[in-house]
């Protein structure tokens, strides 16, 4: 199994390599300093996981990330946001598997990689808190309870109902009820519209 690290940050590269080696000692670690060069550098099937530093020159290019995912559909994608939180929803909409930040510790980074390799969704704690704060800041969202705001955040991130139930400490059967109530309050019809609404709010906050 090979893990491709895309970063031009030496310190981040060393940190990621150390974390990966500690858990996946039989893994081949490949490196690239841009997303563009990753498109053609490795054959399909060689790379099983991509860890993308959003800070590289083309790391926020959604079209390039889409192109990579289309040419490497079986690759699990983990995005390291650093502190570029204004791009959270842009990455979510590309269908990546995990989002982490510069505050993510070794345990969380490993969990993100492991969850992504199962093709499930993972949102780092710090990223969740940023999403939640932006949801709460929108006057349109003030009718939501704290639990509804958390569930709205996770619905927009397209995580599984099982993960939402665990994070919100509710029975999985209740997730659909919360979803319906949230959609009604925010006047959206599906997760994509919810994500778009939150993306707009995130953009407004980033400009302040």
C-alpha positions in Angstrom: 0.0 0.0 0.0 1.2 3.5 -0.9 0.3 6.8 0.7 0.9 9.9 -1.3 1.7 13.1 0.6 1.2 16.3 -1.4 2.9 19.2 0.4 5.6 21.8 -0.1 5.9 22.3 3.6 9.0 20.4 5.0 7.8 20.5 8.6 4.3 19.2 7.7 5.9 16.5 5.5 8.2 15.3 8.3 5.3 15.3 10.7 3.0 13.3 8.4 5.7 10.8 7.5 6.4 10.2 11.2 2.8 9.7 12.0 2.2 7.4 9.1 5.3 5.3 9.7 4.3 4.8 13.3 1.1 3.1 12.4 1.6 1.8 8.9 5.2 0.4 9.0 4.8 -1.5 5.8 3.5 1.4 3.8 5.4 3.1 0.9 5.3 6.8 1.3 5.3 8.8 -1.9 5.7 12.6 -2.2 4.7 15.4 -4.5 4.7 19.2 -4.1 1.6 19.9 -6.2 -1.7 18.3 -7.0 -1.1 18.8 -10.7 2.1 16.7 -10.7 0.2 14.0 -8.8 -2.3 13.5 -11.7 0.3 11.9 -13.9 3.1 10.9 -11.6 1.6 7.7 -10.3 -0.2 4.8 -12.0 -3.8 3.9 -11.1 -3.7 1.4 -8.3 -0.3 2.4 -6.9 -1.6 5.0 -4.5 -4.3 4.0 -2.0 -4.5 7.2 0.1 -3.8 10.9 -0.8 -3.0 13.3 2.0 -3.3 16.8 0.5 -1.9 19.9 2.1 -4.4 22.7 1.1 -1.6 25.1 1.3 0.3 23.9 -1.8 0.1 26.2 -4.9 -2.9 24.3 -6.4 -4.2 22.6 -3.3 -7.5 24.6 -3.3 -8.2 23.9 -7.0 -11.5 22.0 -6.9 -11.4 21.1 -10.6 -7.9 19.6 -10.2 -9.1 17.6 -7.2 -12.1 16.4 -9.1 -9.8 15.4 -12.0 -7.6 13.5 -9.5 -10.6 11.7 -8.0 -11.9 10.7 -11.4 -8.6 9.3 -12.6 -8.0 7.6 -9.2 -11.5 6.7 -8.0 -10.3 4.1 -5.5 -7.9 6.6 -3.7 -9.0 7.7 -0.2 -8.5 11.5 0.0 -7.6 13.3 3.3 -7.3 17.1 3.1 -5.1 19.0 5.7 -6.7 22.4 5.8 -4.1 24.1 7.9 -6.1 27.1 9.0 -7.8 27.8 5.6 -11.2 27.1 7.0 -13.0 29.3 4.4 -12.5 26.4 2.0 -14.2 23.7 4.1 -17.4 23.4 2.1 -15.5 23.7 -1.2 -13.6 20.6 -0.3 -16.6 18.8 1.1 -18.5 19.3 -2.2 -15.6 17.6 -4.1 -16.5 14.4 -2.2 -13.2 14.0 -0.2 -13.2 11.6 2.6 -11.6 13.4 5.5 -10.8 17.0 6.7 -8.3 17.8 9.3 -6.6 21.0 10.4 -3.2 22.2 11.8 -4.6 21.6 15.3 -5.2 17.9 14.6 -2.9 15.7 16.6 -1.3 12.4 15.7 -4.2 10.4 17.0 -6.8 12.4 15.0 -4.6 12.3 11.8 -4.3 8.5 12.0 -8.1 8.2 12.6 -8.8 10.4 9.6 -6.6 8.2 7.4 -8.1 5.0 8.7 -11.7 6.2 8.3 -10.9 7.6 4.8 -9.4 4.2 3.7 -12.7 2.6 4.6 -14.3 5.2 2.2 -16.2 6.7 5.2 -16.3 10.4 6.2 -14.2 12.0 8.9 -14.4 15.6 10.1 -11.7 16.7 12.6 -12.9 18.1 15.9 -11.4 21.6 15.2 -13.1 21.7 11.8 -16.4 20.7 13.3 -16.1 23.5 15.8 -15.5 26.1 13.1 -18.4 24.8 11.0 -20.6 24.9 14.1 -19.6 28.5 14.9 -20.4 29.7 11.4 -23.8 28.0 11.5 -24.6 29.7 14.8 -23.4 33.1 13.5 -26.0 33.1 10.7 -29.2 34.8 11.9 -31.2 32.4 9.7 -29.9 29.6 11.9 -30.7 31.0 15.3 -33.9 29.0 15.4 -31.9 25.8 15.6 -31.1 24.2 18.8 -27.4 23.5 19.7 -28.0 19.8 18.7 -29.7 20.8 15.5 -26.8 23.0 14.6 -24.4 20.1 15.1 -26.5 17.8 13.0 -26.8 20.4 10.3 -23.0 20.7 10.2 -22.6 17.0 9.9 -25.4 16.6 7.3 -23.7 19.3 5.2 -20.5 17.3 5.4 -22.3 14.1 4.2 -21.2 12.0 7.1 -23.2 8.8 7.8 -26.3 8.7 9.9 -24.4 6.4 12.3 -21.7 9.0 12.8 -24.2 11.8 13.2 -26.1 9.7 15.8 -22.8 9.1 17.7 -21.7 12.7 17.6 -25.1 14.1 18.6 -25.7 11.3 21.2 -29.1 10.3 19.7 -30.5 7.1 18.3 -29.8 6.6 14.7 -33.6 6.5 14.0 -33.9 10.1 15.2 -31.5 11.5 12.6 -34.1 11.6 9.9 -36.5 13.5 12.2 -33.8 16.1 13.0 -32.9 16.3 9.3 -36.5 17.1 8.4 -36.8 19.7 11.1 -33.5 21.4 10.1 -34.5 21.5 6.5 -37.8 23.1 7.4 -36.2 25.8 9.5 -33.5 26.7 7.0 -35.8 26.3 4.0 -33.6 23.8 2.1 -34.6 20.6 0.4 -31.5 18.5 0.5 -27.9 18.2 1.9 -26.5 19.9 -1.2 -28.6 23.0 -0.7 -27.7 23.0 3.0 -24.0 22.9 2.2 -24.5 25.7 -0.3 -26.3 27.8 2.3 -23.5 27.2 4.8 -20.8 27.9 2.1 -22.3 31.3 1.5 -22.3 32.1 5.2 -18.7 30.9 5.5 -17.7 33.2 2.6 -19.3 36.2 4.3 -17.6 35.4 7.6 -14.2 35.0 5.9 -14.5 38.5 4.4 -15.1 40.2 7.7 
